[in-house]
């Protein structure tokens, strides 16, 4: 009898302890007022590492590299061939190669038209574009144009694999405004490995607005592509995806920017534009400047924001882009300011020359209007509700894993819909999932019932979902076909955290 009472008491205490810890964990995770302050930049609570698993799983910490500083590699601007009908043609070849990333052995890598990463494809709004895609690797791949509004047969999702030795010609007309997009493989189950080993490139769309806005636009002079990735190098300098693999996202301890470790750029003491892409498999970044000075975000995923947003911190989840302006006019020759991810340098900006231009006052020297994007309508009920859940191999959307034969959602072409995307917290607290939707740029209507932060009030194709978040977006599909929506932690995507919407 006494033994039974003791057992019952023990059971009750364990249950109580479980309930208390669950409530505590939930409070930490869903203290959303702290996670998304109404100020411009969004950042998690001070001291909270966005890469730390809520369930306490260990993720790889970034370390400051001891490699010699190197000038930032600049991807070449891809030359196209103009046809008399005004269309422009490009060739993109996915290939294997080796790249001198560190001192010692070169690293075996993948690249587009080269051994690592890819060129910048610069196209204009309204232009007809042909892209010849070729796979010269010995594995299957696909060519996905992240953020581009194209028909689904051009989109390059898992329905459009290109086998070794094969090629495909894609044709589309650029149907969106100036923006920084990117391309990467999206073949079923292998996106994570192929991006990790080097496949990613940039697409710049330019238009009359970007031509005329008084912003830095000299490529490699005051306008820089900045593709940020983390990698883990084995002792022989190789990348070993299988060894580095984590089902909740493969991380590295070394930052690689445009394929350069410990990189710097030489600039004048003037405004510098950085086009940031989080091209990492899973890592979230909290960017700041080394002296914590203010910078300005001018563009989000799908193009210019309505106005420059002053900020001291910027978070980017995998797949997200942001264009920022760093004003160096108050610095002088010889000074160095660094873009930092918490306490690890990402990119050093070294001032080597005084500008000949007259210094101007901030912020009047940046245009006050960059774009005109109307607010979405947040009054109706959502047309669709999507729920992200789980971790590791248990990830799911609406309780299901990806099945290419199953249509999950249906939408009408040209019709505007409201989608609510929920990230269900679980007993372990859950984790951040970046939500990405193909073939569109959408507007964020609300985050947990509140207006989105200022830097999310422009066109988006990828957004962070914190545990417990409920985000509403307004979306219109411009093209028919089948489009993916998924978590942009590439290992979650590969594990089936993906669904498909049929647009008719
Ligand atoms: Cu995820």
Boltz pocket constraint, residues with backbone or C-beta under 6 A from the ligand:
constraints:
  - pocket:
      binder: B
      contacts: [[A, 395], [A, 432], [A, 433], [A, 434], [A, 487], [A, 488], [A, 489], [A, 492], [A, 497]]
      max_distance: 6.0
